[in-house]
C-alpha cells in the first residue's frame, strides 16, 4: 500500500486554510464600519492636511484596509494568548509586522496629503497608536472566540 504524501499534505493545508478563513469571518462579524470610522476620527481627526475632503476620504479608506489587516493579524495571534502566552510577549513577537503596517500607513498618509513637516511626527505617532489599537482589538476578540468555541 502506497500513500501519496502530497495529497495528504495538500488536503491538510487546504482544510487548515478553510478553518482559518471561517475563523477570520467570524471575527470580522464583530466589526462595523461605524467603529472603524470612529477610530480613524479618534486617531487622525486632528491632523491638518492641505488636500481637503478627497484626501480625508482616501485616508479613511486606507486606514480601514490597514485596520482590517492588523485586526486579523491580532486575531491570528490570539490562539497563542488563549493557550497562555501573555499579550506583551505576543506583541513583542509580532513587532516587526506591526512596525511595517505602521510605516506603510504613515507613508500612505504623507504621500497623499499635503502634510506640513511639523505634523509628520504627530502622524507617525498616531499611526503607531492606531496599529497597536487594532492589533489589540483583534487579539482580544479572537481570544474570546477561541474561548467560546472550545468551551
C-alpha contacts under 8 A as a table, 3 or more apart, distances in Angstrom:
res1	aa1	res2	aa2	distance
4	X	7	X	5.71
4	X	8	X	6.76
5	X	8	X	5.12
5	X	9	X	5.99
6	X	9	X	5.10
6	X	10	X	5.91
7	X	10	X	5.09
7	X	11	X	5.99
8	X	11	X	5.15
8	X	12	X	6.13
9	X	12	X	5.08
9	X	13	X	6.10
10	X	13	X	5.08
10	X	14	X	5.98
11	X	14	X	5.10
11	X	15	X	6.04
12	X	15	X	5.14
12	X	16	X	6.07
13	X	16	X	5.04
13	X	17	X	6.11
14	X	17	X	5.10
14	X	18	X	6.17
15	X	18	X	5.05
15	X	19	X	6.26
16	X	19	X	5.13
16	X	20	X	6.22
17	X	20	X	4.96
17	X	21	X	6.17
18	X	21	X	5.13
18	X	22	X	6.16
19	X	22	X	5.04
19	X	23	X	6.12
20	X	23	X	5.08
20	X	24	X	6.10
21	X	24	X	5.04
21	X	25	X	6.13
22	X	25	X	5.21
22	X	26	X	6.34
23	X	26	X	5.14
23	X	27	X	6.28
24	X	27	X	5.09
24	X	28	X	6.05
24	X	72	X	6.63
24	X	75	X	7.56
25	X	28	X	5.04
25	X	29	X	6.31
26	X	29	X	5.29
26	X	30	X	7.32
27	X	30	X	5.63
27	X	31	X	7.69
27	X	72	X	7.87
27	X	75	X	7.38
27	X	138	X	7.69
27	X	141	X	6.67
27	X	142	X	6.27
27	X	145	X	7.32
28	X	31	X	5.44
28	X	72	X	7.92
29	X	32	X	7.66
30	X	141	X	7.81
31	X	35	X	6.76
31	X	36	X	7.67
32	X	35	X	5.23
32	X	36	X	6.52
33	X	36	X	5.02
33	X	37	X	6.09
34	X	37	X	4.97
34	X	38	X	6.09
35	X	38	X	5.16
35	X	39	X	6.30
36	X	39	X	5.22
36	X	40	X	6.28
36	X	64	X	6.44
36	X	67	X	7.82
37	X	40	X	5.17
37	X	41	X	6.20
37	X	60	X	7.32
37	X	64	X	7.98
38	X	41	X	5.06
38	X	42	X	5.99
39	X	42	X	4.83
39	X	43	X	6.11
39	X	130	X	7.78
40	X	43	X	5.35
40	X	44	X	5.57
40	X	45	X	6.84
40	X	60	X	6.53
40	X	63	X	6.84
40	X	130	X	7.97
41	X	44	X	5.34
41	X	45	X	4.27
41	X	46	X	7.86
42	X	45	X	5.83
43	X	46	X	7.73
43	X	126	X	5.61
43	X	127	X	7.68
43	X	129	X	7.61
43	X	130	X	6.34
44	X	47	X	5.52
44	X	123	X	7.46
44	X	126	X	6.62
47	X	119	X	7.22
47	X	122	X	7.84
47	X	123	X	7.15
48	X	115	X	7.04
48	X	119	X	7.50
49	X	52	X	6.77
49	X	55	X	8.00
49	X	113	X	5.86
49	X	114	X	5.49
49	X	115	X	5.11
49	X	116	X	7.41
50	X	113	X	6.64
50	X	114	X	4.84
50	X	115	X	6.50
51	X	54	X	7.12
51	X	55	X	5.42
51	X	56	X	7.85
51	X	113	X	5.58
51	X	114	X	5.69
52	X	55	X	5.50
52	X	56	X	6.45
53	X	56	X	4.91
53	X	57	X	6.24
54	X	57	X	5.25
54	X	58	X	6.21
55	X	58	X	5.10
55	X	59	X	6.01
55	X	112	X	6.85
55	X	113	X	6.37
56	X	59	X	5.10
56	X	60	X	6.08
57	X	60	X	5.01
57	X	61	X	6.30
58	X	61	X	5.24
58	X	62	X	6.18
59	X	62	X	5.01
59	X	63	X	5.99
59	X	108	X	7.88
59	X	109	X	6.36
60	X	63	X	5.08
60	X	64	X	6.18
61	X	64	X	4.98
61	X	65	X	6.35
62	X	65	X	5.19
62	X	66	X	6.38
62	X	105	X	7.60
62	X	108	X	7.68
63	X	66	X	5.24
63	X	67	X	5.84
63	X	105	X	7.13
64	X	67	X	5.06
64	X	68	X	6.13
65	X	68	X	5.36
65	X	69	X	6.42
66	X	69	X	5.07
66	X	70	X	6.12
66	X	101	X	7.02
66	X	105	X	7.23
67	X	70	X	5.20
67	X	71	X	5.87
67	X	130	X	7.81
67	X	131	X	6.86
67	X	134	X	5.85
68	X	71	X	4.96
68	X	72	X	6.11
68	X	134	X	7.79
69	X	72	X	5.22
69	X	73	X	6.18
70	X	73	X	4.86
70	X	74	X	6.16
70	X	98	X	7.55
70	X	101	X	7.55
70	X	131	X	6.64
70	X	134	X	5.93
70	X	135	X	5.25
70	X	138	X	7.41
71	X	74	X	5.16
71	X	75	X	6.24
71	X	134	X	5.04
71	X	135	X	5.01
71	X	136	X	7.56
71	X	137	X	6.42
71	X	138	X	4.17
71	X	139	X	7.28
72	X	75	X	4.91
72	X	76	X	6.17
72	X	135	X	7.73
72	X	138	X	5.93
73	X	76	X	5.17
73	X	77	X	6.44
73	X	135	X	6.69
73	X	138	X	7.08
73	X	139	X	7.81
74	X	77	X	5.17
74	X	78	X	6.19
74	X	134	X	7.58
74	X	135	X	4.54
74	X	136	X	6.32
74	X	137	X	7.24
74	X	138	X	4.47
74	X	139	X	4.15
74	X	140	X	7.86
74	X	142	X	7.48
75	X	78	X	4.96
75	X	79	X	7.54
75	X	135	X	7.73
75	X	138	X	4.49
75	X	139	X	4.45
75	X	140	X	7.29
75	X	141	X	6.76
75	X	142	X	4.41
75	X	143	X	7.14
76	X	79	X	6.39
76	X	139	X	7.34
76	X	142	X	7.19
77	X	80	X	5.67
77	X	81	X	6.97
77	X	90	X	7.02
77	X	139	X	6.40
78	X	81	X	4.87
78	X	82	X	6.10
78	X	138	X	7.73
78	X	139	X	4.74
78	X	140	X	6.82
78	X	142	X	5.35
78	X	143	X	4.89
79	X	82	X	4.98
79	X	83	X	6.42
79	X	142	X	7.36
79	X	143	X	6.35
79	X	146	X	6.92
80	X	83	X	5.20
80	X	84	X	6.50
80	X	85	X	5.58
80	X	90	X	7.63
81	X	84	X	5.09
81	X	85	X	4.73
81	X	86	X	6.02
81	X	87	X	6.33
81	X	90	X	7.57
81	X	139	X	7.98
81	X	143	X	6.66
82	X	85	X	7.31
82	X	143	X	5.59
82	X	146	X	6.80
82	X	147	X	7.23
85	X	89	X	6.91
85	X	90	X	6.97
86	X	89	X	5.47
86	X	90	X	6.49
87	X	90	X	5.07
87	X	91	X	6.02
88	X	91	X	4.98
88	X	92	X	6.07
89	X	92	X	4.99
89	X	93	X	6.09
90	X	93	X	4.95
90	X	94	X	6.26
91	X	94	X	5.17
91	X	95	X	5.90
92	X	95	X	5.04
93	X	96	X	7.70
94	X	97	X	5.50
94	X	98	X	6.32
95	X	98	X	4.94
95	X	99	X	5.97
96	X	99	X	5.12
96	X	100	X	6.19
97	X	100	X	5.05
97	X	101	X	6.28
98	X	101	X	5.14
98	X	102	X	6.10
98	X	131	X	6.65
98	X	132	X	7.47
99	X	102	X	4.97
99	X	103	X	6.02
99	X	128	X	7.59
100	X	103	X	5.16
100	X	104	X	6.04
101	X	104	X	5.04
101	X	105	X	6.14
101	X	131	X	7.08
102	X	105	X	5.22
102	X	106	X	6.16
102	X	124	X	7.75
102	X	127	X	5.41
102	X	128	X	5.34
102	X	131	X	6.09
103	X	106	X	5.00
103	X	107	X	6.01
103	X	124	X	7.83
103	X	127	X	7.73
104	X	107	X	5.11
104	X	108	X	6.05
105	X	108	X	5.00
105	X	109	X	6.17
105	X	127	X	6.42
106	X	109	X	5.25
106	X	110	X	6.09
106	X	123	X	6.80
106	X	124	X	5.82
106	X	127	X	6.12
107	X	110	X	5.25
107	X	111	X	5.79
108	X	111	X	5.22
108	X	112	X	6.25
109	X	112	X	5.51
109	X	113	X	5.93
110	X	113	X	5.29
110	X	114	X	7.10
110	X	115	X	6.08
110	X	120	X	7.58
111	X	114	X	7.79
115	X	119	X	6.52
115	X	120	X	6.97
116	X	119	X	5.46
116	X	120	X	6.95
117	X	120	X	5.50
118	X	121	X	6.77
118	X	122	X	7.90
119	X	122	X	5.29
119	X	123	X	6.26
120	X	123	X	4.98
120	X	124	X	6.05
121	X	124	X	5.08
121	X	125	X	6.25
122	X	125	X	5.22
122	X	126	X	6.12
123	X	126	X	4.93
123	X	127	X	6.06
124	X	127	X	5.14
124	X	128	X	6.31
125	X	128	X	5.11
125	X	129	X	6.26
126	X	129	X	5.17
126	X	130	X	5.96
127	X	130	X	5.03
127	X	131	X	6.16
128	X	131	X	5.30
128	X	132	X	6.27
129	X	132	X	5.06
129	X	133	X	6.01
130	X	133	X	5.11
130	X	134	X	6.35
131	X	134	X	5.33
131	X	135	X	6.11
132	X	135	X	5.16
132	X	136	X	6.06
133	X	136	X	5.23
133	X	137	X	6.15
134	X	137	X	4.90
134	X	138	X	6.06
135	X	138	X	5.22
135	X	139	X	6.04
136	X	139	X	5.01
136	X	140	X	6.12
137	X	140	X	5.36
137	X	141	X	6.06
138	X	141	X	5.22
138	X	142	X	5.85
139	X	142	X	5.20
139	X	143	X	6.05
140	X	143	X	5.03
140	X	144	X	6.24
141	X	144	X	5.15
141	X	145	X	6.30
142	X	145	X	4.96
142	X	146	X	6.28
143	X	146	X	5.12
143	X	147	X	6.30
144	X	147	X	5.05
144	X	148	X	6.21
145	X	148	X	5.08
145	X	149	X	6.08
146	X	149	X	5.08
146	X	150	X	6.09
147	X	150	X	5.52
147	X	151	X	6.08
148	X	151	X	5.65
